[in-house]
Amino acid sequence: MKLRTSLKFLAFLIFGVLFFCAEEPPEPIIAKAGKTTLPYSEFRYRYEMTPHIMLTKDKKRNKERVLMSLLSEKILVEEALKRKMDRDEKYRTFVEQMKKEAIVEKLFDEEIASKIEVSEAEIKKGYIRSQSKLTLEVLTFDDAQRAQLAKAMIDSGKTLTEVKQALETDMFISADSVLTLEMEWGQSHPKLEDAAYSLKPFQVSDPVSVDGKYYILKLVNRKANILLTDSDYYNKKPSIRKTILERKKTEKFNEFMRDLMKKRTVRVSREIFNLVTSGLEKAYGIQDSMQQKNQKQRDITPAALRQPELADHLKDTFARFNDGSTWTVEEFIKKLSVGPYHTDFSSREKFRRSLRRAVKRMTEFETMAKKGKSLGLDKTYYVKYQTKMWGDAFLARRMRNMVVDTVSISSNEIKKYYEKHKNKYKQPALINLHEILVDNRSLANKIYHQILQGADMKELARKYNKRQISIKSAGITGYFTPKAFGKVGEAAMKLKIGDISKPVKTEKGQYSVFKVLDKKEAGPAPLQNVWNEAREDALTEKRWAAVDDYLASLGKKYKLEINTSVLDTLTTYDLNMLVLKRHYANRSAAPVVTPMLQTPNWQRITENLLKKMRNKTK
């Protein structure tokens, strides 16, 4: 009986090794759903190149969780193929784009990557940085001139808040606040990391240029792990080296691209560019105002082809190259829709600027892909498995979306969800003040006594108040947490509603006189205050339940197999960070692994299968 089981497993292993491509070096297949396979290369690539939720110290358990996610993807792909969704034009356009991206990557590897080295000193430097977490204040600018002006203002003694207010940058952050973020090594652009990790506490960087934006960084805090050991270094050394190697590849890629593009030029007439941009602006409601309804929209979609201004010009030539090839308007928009070319919808000027950058990058990319194809790189194993990997991820996402789009939520379901998870919506203590903030104690005392004598606080606030967020509201702050206003909030919590405070000295040396208008105790927020959040949470839970049920039904429909012998012996590195493609900084190196932590039925199916397959190999 054991011999028969071993022969069955051996047959599966041989099939897995030979299935993918006979003309290339064979590799094991880790799992199958029906006829759809999960090869060794894809599993390892996606495990190491995308971040994972709930990563533990148990490497075996980590691999099983990723397998559970990827096997769910493959079974969705199997169903999608049965429904012939691979014949869809959107799928074909996307797969063609990803095939070209793989060709570009392969070309780069053959021309440059093999010559790149990472020194021991670089690895040690990366390791030391990886052991520190930085807290930074950040200002962002669209052009170098304003960034340099900001740095000059800071050097002259202005605070980042004052500079932000003066130059009106980061409009999505309140006037009294500067964007604060945490930085860990390996998760930001290398230029930003180099600048940040070189700063001393409270030091401010020069402007850092990244992808058309300019950043000024101030180091607020550095939290370092002081217990560095040789053992920890050698455990993390491979992952550190891999991250540095990928970054070097990106840098060399840009150099390679500049050299290649010296031989190819592209022309886009102003007339056709204006026609296309005008059509896209109308399609997405892009205006000159900074307040855009579609401000969050970042990507062009093929739906733009239906815009009346563009419909009669789809076959017109958009771009003409010096080798005689051309792009039509239709081809350009389709390429734009599937490529990693983010466009800025916040104003017409910014949209057109970002579209010009997209044309340049598309031209570079297509030039690389054309050269790689001429060398026969489209027939290599790497290009084949990368194309399949991205195509599978696309189909699985379409299938998941089909399932979740059928789910709706009723008011009663939202109420039941809220009652069950009420503690999830706890709100902190909140206070609402009528405040007048001034620069000196004597004026604050004068205002305090005037208020006690019945003076109109609104009139006094209009005349004296320097708190930016409450200037327009005549000193009324609105509700905020006590910590948000530091000593003022601390003093307010000790008073009763209606009390008027004596002048309170703030952390910045100013003085605040205020009246407590209202106080709200900490506790669950009323449902009406968190209705939208509760609705989204309830809908998400119901959608995951629908996906779980659907996966379970497919698990009965298609045969599932796991090659535990390969899975258990596979060595992986727990990078737990998002690695980006070297040719575009806004495309992940691999499709992100969708966590399946909210699918108990699917978890049970995969866990039972793992036990079954391991028992067979004993």
ZIGI-V708906 format. One record per residue. N is the residue number from 1. PSI is psi in whole degrees, -180 to 180 (* if undefined). OMEGA is omega as a letter, one per 30 degrees, with the letter a starting at -180 (999 if undefined). D_CENTER is the distance of its C-alpha to the mean C-alpha in whole Angstrom. Layout:
BEGIN
n->(N | N)
psi->(PSI | PSI)
omega->(OMEGA | OMEGA)
d_center->(D_CENTER | D_CENTER)
END
This chain:
BEGIN
n->(1 | 2 | 3 | 4 | 5 | 6 | 7 | 8 | 9 | 10 | 11 | 12 | 13 | 14 | 15 | 16 | 17 | 18 | 19 | 20 | 21 | 22 | 23 | 24 | 25 | 26 | 27 | 28 | 29 | 30 | 31 | 32 | 33 | 34 | 35 | 36 | 37 | 38 | 39 | 40 | 41 | 42 | 43 | 44 | 45 | 46 | 47 | 48 | 49 | 50 | 51 | 52 | 53 | 54 | 55 | 56 | 57 | 58 | 59 | 60 | 61 | 62 | 63 | 64 | 65 | 66 | 67 | 68 | 69 | 70 | 71 | 72 | 73 | 74 | 75 | 76 | 77 | 78 | 79 | 80 | 81 | 82 | 83 | 84 | 85 | 86 | 87 | 88 | 89 | 90 | 91 | 92 | 93 | 94 | 95 | 96 | 97 | 98 | 99 | 100 | 101 | 102 | 103 | 104 | 105 | 106 | 107 | 108 | 109 | 110 | 111 | 112 | 113 | 114 | 115 | 116 | 117 | 118 | 119 | 120 | 121 | 122 | 123 | 124 | 125 | 126 | 127 | 128 | 129 | 130 | 131 | 132 | 133 | 134 | 135 | 136 | 137 | 138 | 139 | 140 | 141 | 142 | 143 | 144 | 145 | 146 | 147 | 148 | 149 | 150 | 151 | 152 | 153 | 154 | 155 | 156 | 157 | 158 | 159 | 160 | 161 | 162 | 163 | 164 | 165 | 166 | 167 | 168 | 169 | 170 | 171 | 172 | 173 | 174 | 175 | 176 | 177 | 178 | 179 | 180 | 181 | 182 | 183 | 184 | 185 | 186 | 187 | 188 | 189 | 190 | 191 | 192 | 193 | 194 | 195 | 196 | 197 | 198 | 199 | 200 | 201 | 202 | 203 | 204 | 205 | 206 | 207 | 208 | 209 | 210 | 211 | 212 | 213 | 214 | 215 | 216 | 217 | 218 | 219 | 220 | 221 | 222 | 223 | 224 | 225 | 226 | 227 | 228 | 229 | 230 | 231 | 232 | 233 | 234 | 235 | 236 | 237 | 238 | 239 | 240 | 241 | 242 | 243 | 244 | 245 | 246 | 247 | 248 | 249 | 250 | 251 | 252 | 253 | 254 | 255 | 256 | 257 | 258 | 259 | 260 | 261 | 262 | 263 | 264 | 265 | 266 | 267 | 268 | 269 | 270 | 271 | 272 | 273 | 274 | 275 | 276 | 277 | 278 | 279 | 280 | 281 | 282 | 283 | 284 | 285 | 286 | 287 | 288 | 289 | 290 | 291 | 292 | 293 | 294 | 295 | 296 | 297 | 298 | 299 | 300 | 301 | 302 | 303 | 304 | 305 | 306 | 307 | 308 | 309 | 310 | 311 | 312 | 313 | 314 | 315 | 316 | 317 | 318 | 319 | 320 | 321 | 322 | 323 | 324 | 325 | 326 | 327 | 328 | 329 | 330 | 331 | 332 | 333 | 334 | 335 | 336 | 337 | 338 | 339 | 340 | 341 | 342 | 343 | 344 | 345 | 346 | 347 | 348 | 349 | 350 | 351 | 352 | 353 | 354 | 355 | 356 | 357 | 358 | 359 | 360 | 361 | 362 | 363 | 364 | 365 | 366 | 367 | 368 | 369 | 370 | 371 | 372 | 373 | 374 | 375 | 376 | 377 | 378 | 379 | 380 | 381 | 382 | 383 | 384 | 385 | 386 | 387 | 388 | 389 | 390 | 391 | 392 | 393 | 394 | 395 | 396 | 397 | 398 | 399 | 400 | 401 | 402 | 403 | 404 | 405 | 406 | 407 | 408 | 409 | 410 | 411 | 412 | 413 | 414 | 415 | 416 | 417 | 418 | 419 | 420 | 421 | 422 | 423 | 424 | 425 | 426 | 427 | 428 | 429 | 430 | 431 | 432 | 433 | 434 | 435 | 436 | 437 | 438 | 439 | 440 | 441 | 442 | 443 | 444 | 445 | 446 | 447 | 448 | 449 | 450 | 451 | 452 | 453 | 454 | 455 | 456 | 457 | 458 | 459 | 460 | 461 | 462 | 463 | 464 | 465 | 466 | 467 | 468 | 469 | 470 | 471 | 472 | 473 | 474 | 475 | 476 | 477 | 478 | 479 | 480 | 481 | 482 | 483 | 484 | 485 | 486 | 487 | 488 | 489 | 490 | 491 | 492 | 493 | 494 | 495 | 496 | 497 | 498 | 499 | 500 | 501 | 502 | 503 | 504 | 505 | 506 | 507 | 508 | 509 | 510 | 511 | 512 | 513 | 514 | 515 | 516 | 517 | 518 | 519 | 520 | 521 | 522 | 523 | 524 | 525 | 526 | 527 | 528 | 529 | 530 | 531 | 532 | 533 | 534 | 535 | 536 | 537 | 538 | 539 | 540 | 541 | 542 | 543 | 544 | 545 | 546 | 547 | 548 | 549 | 550 | 551 | 552 | 553 | 554 | 555 | 556 | 557 | 558 | 559 | 560 | 561 | 562 | 563 | 564 | 565 | 566 | 567 | 568 | 569 | 570 | 571 | 572 | 573 | 574 | 575 | 576 | 577 | 578 | 579 | 580 | 581 | 582 | 583 | 584 | 585 | 586 | 587 | 588 | 589 | 590 | 591 | 592 | 593 | 594 | 595 | 596 | 597 | 598 | 599 | 600 | 601 | 602 | 603 | 604 | 605 | 606 | 607 | 608 | 609 | 610 | 611 | 612 | 613 | 614 | 615 | 616 | 617 | 618)
psi->(-43 | -36 | -42 | -43 | -43 | -38 | -39 | -45 | -41 | -40 | -41 | -41 | -44 | -41 | -43 | -39 | -38 | -14 | -43 | -49 | 110 | -28 | -6 | 166 | 127 | 152 | 153 | 155 | 123 | -36 | 161 | 145 | 106 | -122 | -3 | 127 | 156 | 97 | 161 | -49 | -44 | -44 | -50 | -41 | -46 | -30 | -43 | -21 | -1 | 150 | 153 | 141 | 144 | 36 | 134 | 179 | -9 | 97 | -36 | -45 | -37 | -45 | -38 | -38 | -42 | -41 | -44 | -41 | -46 | -33 | -34 | -37 | -44 | -34 | -30 | -38 | -43 | -42 | -38 | -41 | -37 | -34 | 3 | 33 | -14 | -6 | -6 | 139 | -38 | -41 | -48 | -41 | -43 | -46 | -39 | -40 | -46 | -31 | -43 | -39 | -39 | -38 | -43 | -44 | -42 | -41 | -45 | -44 | -40 | -33 | -31 | -49 | -37 | -16 | -4 | 136 | 151 | 122 | 161 | -37 | -39 | -40 | -43 | -40 | -44 | -39 | -46 | -43 | -36 | -15 | 6 | 140 | 127 | 142 | 123 | 147 | 137 | 133 | 141 | 138 | 154 | -17 | 158 | -35 | -46 | -35 | -43 | -38 | -43 | -44 | -39 | -39 | -41 | -42 | -27 | -3 | -4 | 146 | 164 | -36 | -44 | -40 | -43 | -44 | -40 | -39 | -2 | 49 | 162 | 58 | -20 | -8 | 142 | 157 | -32 | 5 | 153 | 141 | 124 | 133 | 159 | 138 | 131 | 145 | 137 | -3 | 0 | 175 | 138 | -37 | -43 | -40 | -43 | -43 | -45 | -46 | -10 | -9 | 148 | 161 | 129 | 7 | 150 | 135 | 162 | 163 | 136 | 122 | 124 | 117 | 46 | -2 | 158 | 129 | 138 | 127 | 139 | 125 | 116 | -39 | 147 | 116 | 110 | 147 | 111 | -11 | 72 | 129 | 157 | -39 | -45 | -40 | -48 | -26 | -38 | -9 | -46 | -42 | -37 | -46 | -41 | -40 | -44 | -40 | -45 | -38 | -39 | -37 | -41 | -44 | -46 | -33 | -45 | -39 | -44 | -41 | -43 | -41 | -42 | -38 | -10 | -22 | -4 | 134 | 158 | 143 | 130 | 118 | 148 | -36 | -48 | -34 | -45 | -38 | -46 | -46 | -38 | -42 | -42 | -37 | -39 | -37 | -34 | 9 | 36 | 127 | 180 | -22 | 147 | -20 | 94 | 135 | -36 | 30 | -30 | -18 | 127 | -12 | 141 | 143 | 161 | -16 | -23 | -23 | -20 | -2 | 127 | -39 | -21 | -24 | -38 | 0 | 14 | -31 | -1 | 153 | 125 | -46 | 144 | 128 | 160 | -10 | 5 | -14 | 159 | 164 | 135 | 169 | -43 | -44 | -41 | -47 | -38 | -43 | -41 | -35 | -27 | -14 | 164 | 57 | 89 | 137 | 149 | 115 | 5 | -21 | 163 | -42 | -47 | -34 | -45 | -36 | -44 | -32 | -37 | -40 | -39 | -42 | -44 | -46 | -36 | -41 | -45 | -46 | -48 | -34 | -44 | -45 | -39 | -41 | -44 | -41 | -36 | -22 | 3 | 17 | -17 | -14 | 1 | 158 | -41 | -47 | -38 | -46 | -33 | -42 | -44 | -43 | -49 | -37 | -42 | -44 | -38 | -48 | -41 | -41 | -40 | -42 | -44 | -42 | -37 | -39 | -51 | -27 | -16 | -8 | 132 | 170 | 138 | 166 | -40 | -38 | -37 | -43 | -43 | -41 | -43 | -45 | -36 | -31 | 32 | -40 | -14 | -23 | 36 | 136 | 145 | 171 | 139 | 146 | 152 | 123 | 154 | 107 | 149 | 115 | 125 | 174 | -17 | 156 | -41 | -42 | -39 | -43 | -41 | -46 | -41 | -47 | -34 | -40 | -43 | -30 | 4 | 10 | 152 | 114 | -34 | -42 | -42 | -39 | -41 | -31 | -38 | -26 | 133 | 6 | 112 | -42 | -14 | 10 | -46 | -19 | 21 | 39 | -7 | 120 | -27 | 173 | 136 | 162 | 147 | -38 | -28 | -31 | 17 | -123 | -31 | -47 | -39 | -43 | -39 | -36 | -20 | -10 | 166 | 164 | 131 | -16 | 149 | 129 | 144 | 163 | 132 | 125 | 128 | 173 | -24 | 8 | 9 | 178 | 135 | 130 | 130 | 162 | 135 | 112 | -39 | 154 | 138 | 128 | 154 | 147 | -179 | 132 | 145 | 147 | -40 | -24 | -22 | 24 | -49 | -41 | -44 | -39 | -45 | -41 | -43 | -40 | -40 | -44 | -43 | -37 | -43 | -37 | -39 | -43 | -43 | -47 | -40 | -43 | -40 | -39 | -38 | -31 | -27 | -23 | -36 | 146 | 131 | 139 | 143 | 129 | 84 | -27 | -43 | -44 | -47 | -24 | -4 | 126 | 126 | 160 | 131 | 75 | -41 | 46 | 158 | 116 | 131 | 156 | 142 | -22 | -15 | 127 | -7 | 26 | 125 | 151 | -25 | 155 | 134 | 137 | 120 | 117 | 140 | 41 | -15 | 29 | 76 | -37 | -44 | -38 | -44 | -41 | -48 | -38 | -40 | -38 | -41 | -45 | -44 | -47 | -35 | -37 | -34 | -31 | -5 | *)
omega->(l | l | a | l | a | l | l | a | l | l | l | a | l | l | a | a | a | a | a | a | a | a | a | l | a | l | a | l | a | a | l | l | a | l | a | a | l | a | a | a | a | a | a | a | a | l | a | a | l | a | a | l | l | l | a | l | l | a | l | l | l | l | l | l | l | l | l | l | a | l | l | l | a | a | l | l | l | l | l | l | l | l | l | l | l | l | a | a | l | l | a | l | l | a | l | l | a | l | l | l | l | l | l | l | l | l | l | a | a | a | a | a | a | a | a | l | l | a | l | l | l | l | a | l | l | l | a | l | a | a | l | l | a | l | a | l | a | l | a | a | a | a | a | a | l | l | l | l | l | a | l | l | l | l | a | l | l | l | l | l | l | l | l | l | a | a | l | l | l | a | a | l | a | a | a | a | l | a | l | a | l | l | l | a | l | a | l | l | a | l | l | l | l | l | a | a | l | a | l | a | l | l | a | a | l | l | l | a | l | l | l | l | l | a | l | a | l | l | a | a | l | l | a | l | a | a | l | a | l | a | l | l | a | l | a | a | a | a | l | a | a | l | l | l | l | a | l | l | l | a | a | l | a | l | l | a | a | l | a | a | l | a | a | l | l | l | l | a | l | a | a | l | l | l | a | a | l | l | l | l | l | a | a | l | a | a | l | a | l | a | a | l | a | a | a | l | a | a | l | l | l | l | l | a | a | l | a | a | a | a | a | a | a | a | l | l | l | a | l | a | a | l | l | l | a | l | l | l | a | l | l | a | l | l | l | a | a | a | l | a | a | l | a | a | a | l | a | a | a | l | a | l | a | l | l | l | a | l | a | a | l | l | l | a | a | l | l | a | a | l | l | l | l | l | l | a | l | a | a | a | a | a | a | a | l | l | l | a | a | l | l | a | l | a | l | l | l | l | l | l | l | a | a | l | l | a | l | a | l | l | l | l | l | l | l | l | l | a | a | a | a | a | l | a | l | l | l | l | a | l | l | a | l | a | l | a | a | a | a | a | a | l | l | l | l | l | l | a | l | l | l | l | l | l | a | a | l | l | l | l | l | a | a | a | l | l | a | a | a | l | a | a | l | l | l | a | a | a | l | l | a | a | a | a | l | a | l | l | l | l | a | a | l | a | l | l | a | l | l | a | l | a | l | l | a | l | a | l | l | a | a | l | a | l | l | a | a | l | l | a | l | l | l | l | l | a | a | l | a | a | a | l | l | l | a | l | a | l | l | l | a | l | l | l | l | l | l | l | a | l | l | l | l | l | l | a | a | l | l | l | l | l | a | l | l | a | a | a | a | l | l | l | a | l | a | l | a | l | a | l | a | a | l | a | l | l | l | a | l | l | a | l | a | l | a | a | a | l | a | a | l | l | a | a | a | l | l | l | l | l | a | a | l | l | a | a | a | 999)
d_center->(51 | 49 | 50 | 49 | 46 | 45 | 46 | 44 | 41 | 42 | 42 | 38 | 37 | 39 | 38 | 34 | 35 | 37 | 35 | 32 | 34 | 37 | 37 | 35 | 35 | 34 | 32 | 32 | 30 | 29 | 29 | 30 | 29 | 32 | 32 | 29 | 28 | 25 | 26 | 26 | 24 | 21 | 21 | 21 | 19 | 16 | 17 | 17 | 14 | 11 | 11 | 13 | 14 | 18 | 18 | 22 | 25 | 26 | 25 | 27 | 25 | 22 | 23 | 24 | 21 | 19 | 23 | 23 | 19 | 20 | 24 | 23 | 21 | 24 | 26 | 24 | 25 | 28 | 29 | 27 | 29 | 32 | 31 | 31 | 28 | 27 | 30 | 27 | 27 | 23 | 23 | 25 | 23 | 20 | 22 | 24 | 21 | 19 | 23 | 23 | 20 | 22 | 25 | 23 | 22 | 25 | 27 | 25 | 26 | 30 | 30 | 28 | 26 | 30 | 31 | 28 | 29 | 27 | 30 | 31 | 30 | 27 | 26 | 28 | 26 | 22 | 24 | 25 | 22 | 20 | 23 | 22 | 19 | 19 | 19 | 19 | 20 | 18 | 19 | 18 | 20 | 20 | 23 | 25 | 28 | 27 | 25 | 28 | 30 | 28 | 28 | 32 | 32 | 30 | 33 | 36 | 35 | 32 | 30 | 26 | 26 | 29 | 28 | 25 | 28 | 30 | 27 | 25 | 22 | 19 | 20 | 18 | 19 | 23 | 25 | 26 | 23 | 21 | 17 | 17 | 14 | 15 | 14 | 15 | 16 | 14 | 10 | 11 | 13 | 16 | 18 | 16 | 17 | 21 | 21 | 20 | 22 | 25 | 25 | 28 | 28 | 28 | 28 | 26 | 25 | 26 | 23 | 20 | 20 | 16 | 16 | 18 | 17 | 19 | 18 | 21 | 20 | 23 | 23 | 24 | 24 | 24 | 24 | 25 | 26 | 30 | 31 | 30 | 32 | 33 | 32 | 29 | 28 | 30 | 28 | 24 | 26 | 25 | 21 | 21 | 23 | 21 | 18 | 20 | 22 | 18 | 18 | 22 | 21 | 19 | 21 | 24 | 23 | 22 | 26 | 27 | 26 | 28 | 31 | 30 | 30 | 33 | 35 | 33 | 33 | 32 | 33 | 32 | 35 | 34 | 35 | 33 | 30 | 31 | 32 | 29 | 27 | 29 | 29 | 25 | 25 | 27 | 25 | 22 | 25 | 23 | 26 | 27 | 26 | 23 | 23 | 21 | 21 | 19 | 17 | 13 | 14 | 13 | 14 | 18 | 19 | 23 | 24 | 25 | 27 | 29 | 30 | 33 | 33 | 32 | 33 | 37 | 35 | 33 | 35 | 36 | 35 | 31 | 31 | 34 | 34 | 37 | 37 | 38 | 35 | 34 | 31 | 32 | 30 | 29 | 28 | 26 | 24 | 23 | 22 | 19 | 18 | 17 | 16 | 13 | 15 | 13 | 16 | 16 | 18 | 19 | 22 | 25 | 25 | 21 | 21 | 24 | 22 | 19 | 21 | 23 | 21 | 20 | 23 | 24 | 21 | 22 | 25 | 24 | 22 | 25 | 28 | 26 | 26 | 30 | 31 | 29 | 31 | 34 | 34 | 34 | 30 | 29 | 32 | 30 | 29 | 26 | 25 | 27 | 25 | 21 | 22 | 23 | 20 | 18 | 21 | 21 | 17 | 18 | 21 | 20 | 17 | 20 | 22 | 20 | 19 | 23 | 24 | 22 | 23 | 26 | 26 | 27 | 28 | 31 | 32 | 34 | 31 | 29 | 32 | 32 | 29 | 29 | 32 | 31 | 28 | 29 | 28 | 25 | 25 | 27 | 27 | 28 | 32 | 31 | 34 | 35 | 37 | 39 | 39 | 40 | 39 | 41 | 42 | 45 | 47 | 50 | 48 | 46 | 50 | 51 | 49 | 49 | 53 | 52 | 50 | 53 | 55 | 54 | 52 | 49 | 46 | 44 | 46 | 46 | 42 | 42 | 45 | 43 | 40 | 37 | 34 | 32 | 30 | 33 | 35 | 35 | 36 | 39 | 38 | 36 | 33 | 32 | 31 | 29 | 29 | 31 | 29 | 27 | 31 | 32 | 36 | 36 | 34 | 36 | 40 | 39 | 38 | 42 | 43 | 44 | 43 | 46 | 46 | 46 | 45 | 47 | 45 | 42 | 41 | 37 | 35 | 35 | 39 | 39 | 41 | 40 | 43 | 42 | 43 | 41 | 40 | 39 | 37 | 35 | 35 | 32 | 32 | 30 | 29 | 32 | 30 | 31 | 28 | 25 | 26 | 23 | 21 | 24 | 24 | 20 | 20 | 24 | 22 | 19 | 22 | 24 | 22 | 21 | 25 | 26 | 23 | 25 | 28 | 28 | 27 | 30 | 32 | 30 | 31 | 35 | 35 | 34 | 35 | 32 | 33 | 31 | 32 | 32 | 34 | 32 | 29 | 31 | 32 | 28 | 27 | 23 | 22 | 19 | 17 | 14 | 11 | 9 | 11 | 11 | 14 | 16 | 17 | 14 | 11 | 9 | 10 | 9 | 13 | 13 | 12 | 10 | 13 | 14 | 15 | 19 | 20 | 21 | 23 | 27 | 29 | 27 | 26 | 30 | 31 | 29 | 30 | 34 | 33 | 32 | 35 | 37 | 36 | 37 | 40 | 41 | 41 | 43)
END
